[in-house]
Amino acid sequence: MNTVTISPKFQVVIPRQIRVSLNLQSGQKVQVIEFDGRVELIPLRSMQSLRGSLTIDDTSIEREEDRL
């Protein structure tokens, strides 16, 4: 478990292990939300970087003719 301290300017440093694990880069934007009494940081990814991240295992699904 990692613990960080909030600075007088309300800034926090994301621990290196987490930055490396999530491949976070300097200047990258994150979405900040309050959820169920906690703060969550969600890395924003470009659509280009997400290309190919979803795979379909079963390609035998029948499609309508206009969807081929």
N, C-alpha and C positions, 0 to 999 in steps of 0.2 A: 504494500500500500504506500502510495506517495502522499506526502503532505506538503502544501505550499502555504506561504504567508501572503496576505493581501497587503500591498504597500500603501503608504499614505495617499497615493494617487489612485488607489483601487485597482492596481495592476497585479497580475500574477504571472509567474514563469511556469510554463508547462515543462515538467521534468524531461530530461533528454531521452530516457528510455521510451517514454510515450511518444515524443516527437519522432523518434526513429521508427518505432513500431507502426505509426500511422502515416509515415512519410510526410510530415508537416514541413512546410518551407516558410522561411522568413517572408513576411508580407502577405501570406495566404490569408484569406478571409475565413472566419468561422461564424456560424450562427449561434447566438447565445439565447437560451430559453430557460425559463423557470418552470420546473415540472415537479409536482408532488413534493414541494418543499426543498428542492435542490436546484443547483445551477448546472446546466449541461452545455458543453461546447460541441458543436457539430461542424466538422470540416466541410466547407463548400468545395465541391469538385466541379470542374468544367464538364460539359457534356462530352467533349472530345476524350477526356481521360477515362470516362465511364464506358466508352465504346468497347464492346466485346466482354464486358463483365458479367452479362447475363447469358447463360447458355440454356439451350433447350435440349433435354436428353431424349425426349420422345418426339421424333419428327414424323411419325406415322399418323398424325392427326389429320383427318380429312378437312379440307378447306373448301369454302364456297368457290365457285368458278371465278367470280370477280376478285378473289383474293390471291390467285395464283401468281 
